[in-house]
Amino acid sequence: MPSTRPDTAAVLTVSKQVGVGRSCCGAGAPRPRLNVGEAPGITTEENEEIRRLREDVAILKAATTFFAGEPDPRNGW
């Protein structure tokens, strides 16, 4: 079934000109619409926040593992 998106012909033309699959050319097209709230999905800012939060969780997990293996100095060990 052919796509009804207006940019399909442009994406197909550009993908042929540069020698890549059309999915490579069209993948970033909706991002500006996402960022201004015109399309549903995660904005670039939200995506960056998720990445930062995942990094924070990884650090906290590593710290938890480290401190769980250490004896508590308050117990005189």
OpenMM code with the backbone's topology and positions (N, CA, C; nanometers):
from openmm import Vec3, app, unit

residues = "MET PRO SER THR ARG PRO ASP THR ALA ALA VAL LEU THR VAL SER LYS GLN VAL GLY VAL GLY ARG SER CYS CYS GLY ALA GLY ALA PRO ARG PRO ARG LEU ASN VAL GLY GLU ALA PRO GLY ILE THR THR GLU GLU ASN GLU GLU ILE ARG ARG LEU ARG GLU ASP VAL ALA ILE LEU LYS ALA ALA THR THR PHE PHE ALA GLY GLU PRO ASP PRO ARG ASN GLY TRP".split()
positions = [
    Vec3(0.0840, -0.1179, 0.0000),
    Vec3(0.0000, 0.0000, 0.0000),
    Vec3(0.0883, 0.1240, 0.0000),
    Vec3(0.0737, 0.2132, -0.0928),
    Vec3(0.1571, 0.3331, -0.0989),
    Vec3(0.1278, 0.4283, 0.0164),
    Vec3(0.2306, 0.5000, 0.0576),
    Vec3(0.2159, 0.5969, 0.1660),
    Vec3(0.1406, 0.7198, 0.1172),
    Vec3(0.0645, 0.7805, 0.2076),
    Vec3(-0.0085, 0.9022, 0.1732),
    Vec3(0.0613, 1.0256, 0.2264),
    Vec3(0.1784, 1.0087, 0.2865),
    Vec3(0.2526, 1.1233, 0.3385),
    Vec3(0.3003, 1.2098, 0.2228),
    Vec3(0.2895, 1.3423, 0.2363),
    Vec3(0.3280, 1.4300, 0.1255),
    Vec3(0.4769, 1.4292, 0.0954),
    Vec3(0.5596, 1.3910, 0.1906),
    Vec3(0.7041, 1.3947, 0.1673),
    Vec3(0.7582, 1.2637, 0.1113),
    Vec3(0.6723, 1.1654, 0.0855),
    Vec3(0.7184, 1.0349, 0.0388),
    Vec3(0.7954, 1.0438, -0.0922),
    Vec3(0.7453, 1.1197, -0.1882),
    Vec3(0.8130, 1.1328, -0.3173),
    Vec3(0.9488, 1.1989, -0.3005),
    Vec3(0.9571, 1.3003, -0.2167),
    Vec3(1.0840, 1.3687, -0.1934),
    Vec3(1.1841, 1.2752, -0.1271),
    Vec3(1.1391, 1.1992, -0.0286),
    Vec3(1.2281, 1.1048, 0.0408),
    Vec3(1.2784, 0.9998, -0.0563),
    Vec3(1.1907, 0.9472, -0.1383),
    Vec3(1.2301, 0.8462, -0.2366),
    Vec3(1.3320, 0.9030, -0.3356),
    Vec3(1.3088, 1.0234, -0.3834),
    Vec3(1.3997, 1.0873, -0.4789),
    Vec3(1.5381, 1.1085, -0.4167),
    Vec3(1.5403, 1.1652, -0.2962),
    Vec3(1.6683, 1.1926, -0.2292),
    Vec3(1.7408, 1.0627, -0.1978),
    Vec3(1.6684, 0.9614, -0.1500),
    Vec3(1.7346, 0.8350, -0.1163),
    Vec3(1.8002, 0.7723, -0.2392),
    Vec3(1.7345, 0.7835, -0.3553),
    Vec3(1.7946, 0.7310, -0.4787),
    Vec3(1.9179, 0.8123, -0.5179),
    Vec3(1.9121, 0.9442, -0.5008),
    Vec3(2.0240, 1.0308, -0.5385),
    Vec3(2.1481, 1.0037, -0.4544),
    Vec3(2.1285, 0.9776, -0.3265),
    Vec3(2.2454, 0.9578, -0.2396),
    Vec3(2.2797, 0.8104, -0.2198),
    Vec3(2.1957, 0.7213, -0.2744),
    Vec3(2.2268, 0.5795, -0.2717),
    Vec3(2.2028, 0.5112, -0.1382),
    Vec3(2.0997, 0.5520, -0.0663),
    Vec3(2.0640, 0.4859, 0.0597),
    Vec3(1.9172, 0.4466, 0.0548),
    Vec3(1.8769, 0.3641, 0.1493),
    Vec3(1.7364, 0.3259, 0.1575),
    Vec3(1.6510, 0.4448, 0.1978),
    Vec3(1.5265, 0.4442, 0.1537),
    Vec3(1.4420, 0.5604, 0.1823),
    Vec3(1.4136, 0.5756, 0.3303),
    Vec3(1.4209, 0.4662, 0.4074),
    Vec3(1.3969, 0.4782, 0.5516),
    Vec3(1.5069, 0.5608, 0.6192),
    Vec3(1.6261, 0.5606, 0.5623),
    Vec3(1.7355, 0.6425, 0.6169),
    Vec3(1.7085, 0.7914, 0.5994),
    Vec3(1.6488, 0.8274, 0.4893),
    Vec3(1.6227, 0.9690, 0.4608),
    Vec3(1.5018, 1.0219, 0.5362),
    Vec3(1.4028, 0.9394, 0.5564),
    Vec3(1.2798, 0.9869, 0.6175),
    Vec3(1.2756, 0.9754, 0.7680),
    Vec3(1.3730, 0.9077, 0.8282),
    Vec3(1.3677, 0.8801, 0.9713),
    Vec3(1.3658, 1.0057, 1.0570),
    Vec3(1.4370, 1.1096, 1.0172),
    Vec3(1.4434, 1.2296, 1.0991),
    Vec3(1.3413, 1.3347, 1.0626),
    Vec3(1.2604, 1.3095, 0.9648),
    Vec3(1.1677, 1.4114, 0.9179),
    Vec3(1.0692, 1.4619, 1.0221),
    Vec3(1.0071, 1.3775, 1.1046),
    Vec3(0.9066, 1.4302, 1.1963),
    Vec3(0.9626, 1.4988, 1.3203),
    Vec3(1.0924, 1.4923, 1.3461),
    Vec3(1.1508, 1.5462, 1.4697),
    Vec3(1.1142, 1.6926, 1.4945),
    Vec3(1.1254, 1.7828, 1.3973),
    Vec3(1.0867, 1.9225, 1.4252),
    Vec3(0.9403, 1.9353, 1.4663),
    Vec3(0.8537, 1.8544, 1.4079),
    Vec3(0.7124, 1.8589, 1.4463),
    Vec3(0.6928, 1.8066, 1.5875),
    Vec3(0.7718, 1.7069, 1.6269),
    Vec3(0.7644, 1.6555, 1.7638),
    Vec3(0.8065, 1.7631, 1.8632),
    Vec3(0.9156, 1.8303, 1.8320),
    Vec3(0.9722, 1.9272, 1.9251),
    Vec3(0.8820, 2.0466, 1.9516),
    Vec3(0.7929, 2.0778, 1.8590),
    Vec3(0.7028, 2.1914, 1.8799),
    Vec3(0.5623, 2.1453, 1.9180),
    Vec3(0.5450, 2.0168, 1.9439),
    Vec3(0.4175, 1.9657, 1.9898),
    Vec3(0.3139, 1.9417, 1.8823),
    Vec3(0.3545, 1.9417, 1.7569),
    Vec3(0.2596, 1.9194, 1.6481),
    Vec3(0.2386, 1.7711, 1.6173),
    Vec3(0.3234, 1.6861, 1.6704),
    Vec3(0.3112, 1.5428, 1.6462),
    Vec3(0.3306, 1.4694, 1.7785),
    Vec3(0.2638, 1.3558, 1.7952),
    Vec3(0.2800, 1.2803, 1.9191),
    Vec3(0.4171, 1.2139, 1.9249),
    Vec3(0.4701, 1.1983, 2.0438),
    Vec3(0.5983, 1.1312, 2.0610),
    Vec3(0.6866, 1.2039, 2.1605),
    Vec3(0.8095, 1.1590, 2.1717),
    Vec3(0.9057, 1.2136, 2.2670),
    Vec3(0.9889, 1.3198, 2.1972),
    Vec3(0.9983, 1.4378, 2.2580),
    Vec3(1.0775, 1.5452, 2.2000),
    Vec3(1.2256, 1.5191, 2.2220),
    Vec3(1.3088, 1.5950, 2.1539),
    Vec3(1.4533, 1.5825, 2.1705),
    Vec3(1.4913, 1.6110, 2.3152),
    Vec3(1.4326, 1.7136, 2.3733),
    Vec3(1.4619, 1.7495, 2.5131),
    Vec3(1.4230, 1.6359, 2.6076),
    Vec3(1.3073, 1.5769, 2.5873),
    Vec3(1.2645, 1.4647, 2.6712),
    Vec3(1.3561, 1.3447, 2.6525),
    Vec3(1.3980, 1.3210, 2.5293),
    Vec3(1.4879, 1.2100, 2.5011),
    Vec3(1.6225, 1.2288, 2.5716),
    Vec3(1.6730, 1.3515, 2.5724),
    Vec3(1.7988, 1.3808, 2.6417),
    Vec3(1.7828, 1.3621, 2.7924),
    Vec3(1.6683, 1.4028, 2.8460),
    Vec3(1.6437, 1.3847, 2.9893),
    Vec3(1.6380, 1.2370, 3.0251),
    Vec3(1.5735, 1.1574, 2.9417),
    Vec3(1.5680, 1.0129, 2.9649),
    Vec3(1.7077, 0.9534, 2.9635),
    Vec3(1.7914, 0.9971, 2.8682),
    Vec3(1.9295, 0.9475, 2.8610),
    Vec3(2.0054, 0.9825, 2.9886),
    Vec3(1.9918, 1.1082, 3.0352),
    Vec3(2.0601, 1.1504, 3.1585),
    Vec3(2.0106, 1.0707, 3.2788),
    Vec3(1.8805, 1.0486, 3.2871),
    Vec3(1.8250, 0.9734, 3.3989),
    Vec3(1.8735, 0.8289, 3.3978),
    Vec3(1.8856, 0.7701, 3.2799),
    Vec3(1.9379, 0.6328, 3.2715),
    Vec3(2.0827, 0.6263, 3.3175),
    Vec3(2.1608, 0.7283, 3.2831),
    Vec3(2.2993, 0.7343, 3.3302),
    Vec3(2.3025, 0.7471, 3.4820),
    Vec3(2.2154, 0.8310, 3.5374),
    Vec3(2.2080, 0.8475, 3.6825),
    Vec3(2.1707, 0.7173, 3.7519),
    Vec3(2.0758, 0.6446, 3.6948),
    Vec3(2.0345, 0.5166, 3.7521),
    Vec3(2.1516, 0.4185, 3.7503),
    Vec3(2.2274, 0.4166, 3.6424),
    Vec3(2.3423, 0.3263, 3.6336),
    Vec3(2.4455, 0.3602, 3.7418),
    Vec3(2.4685, 0.4890, 3.7645),
    Vec3(2.5628, 0.5311, 3.8690),
    Vec3(2.5119, 0.4895, 4.0059),
    Vec3(2.3841, 0.5117, 4.0307),
    Vec3(2.3258, 0.4749, 4.1603),
    Vec3(2.3296, 0.3242, 4.1827),
    Vec3(2.3060, 0.2460, 4.0783),
    Vec3(2.3147, 0.1005, 4.0913),
    Vec3(2.4566, 0.0573, 4.1261),
    Vec3(2.5547, 0.1182, 4.0598),
    Vec3(2.6943, 0.0844, 4.0883),
    Vec3(2.7304, 0.1224, 4.2315),
    Vec3(2.6846, 0.2386, 4.2771),
    Vec3(2.7122, 0.2819, 4.4144),
    Vec3(2.6449, 0.1894, 4.5149),
    Vec3(2.5231, 0.1476, 4.4858),
    Vec3(2.4520, 0.0563, 4.5750),
    Vec3(2.5256, -0.0755, 4.5869),
    Vec3(2.5716, -0.1274, 4.4742),
    Vec3(2.6467, -0.2528, 4.4747),
    Vec3(2.7750, -0.2374, 4.5547),
    Vec3(2.8442, -0.1256, 4.5364),
    Vec3(2.9688, -0.1012, 4.6082),
    Vec3(2.9447, -0.0945, 4.7584),
    Vec3(2.8482, -0.0129, 4.7992),
    Vec3(2.8253, 0.0060, 4.9418),
    Vec3(2.7595, -0.1140, 5.0073),
    Vec3(2.6884, -0.1954, 4.9343),
    Vec3(2.6282, -0.3162, 4.9901),
    Vec3(2.7356, -0.4176, 5.0280),
    Vec3(2.8492, -0.4124, 4.9599),
    Vec3(2.9572, -0.5053, 4.9889),
    Vec3(3.0508, -0.4566, 5.0987),
    Vec3(3.0389, -0.3334, 5.1407),
    Vec3(3.1249, -0.2763, 5.2442),
    Vec3(3.0634, -0.2971, 5.3820),
    Vec3(3.1435, -0.3346, 5.4794),
    Vec3(3.0916, -0.3413, 5.6166),
    Vec3(3.0600, -0.2007, 5.6675),
    Vec3(2.9616, -0.1915, 5.7534),
    Vec3(2.9203, -0.0624, 5.8076),
    Vec3(3.0208, -0.0198, 5.9150),
    Vec3(3.0953, 0.0930, 5.8941),
    Vec3(3.1954, 0.1350, 5.9919),
    Vec3(3.1332, 0.1756, 6.1253),
    Vec3(3.0074, 0.2054, 6.1286),
    Vec3(2.9420, 0.2420, 6.2553),
    Vec3(2.9265, 0.1224, 6.3463),
    Vec3(2.9386, 0.0013, 6.2943),
    Vec3(2.9253, -0.1192, 6.3743),
    Vec3(3.0596, -0.1660, 6.4296),
    Vec3(3.1666, -0.0903, 6.4001),
    Vec3(3.2982, -0.1250, 6.4518),
    Vec3(3.3645, -0.2412, 6.3811),
    Vec3(3.3266, -0.2667, 6.2574),
    Vec3(3.3860, -0.3798, 6.1843),
    Vec3(3.5108, -0.3396, 6.1224),
] * unit.nanometer
topology = app.Topology()
chain = topology.addChain("A")
for resn in residues:
    res = topology.addResidue(resn, chain)
    for name in ("N", "CA", "C"):
        topology.addAtom(name, app.Element.getBySymbol(name[0]), res)
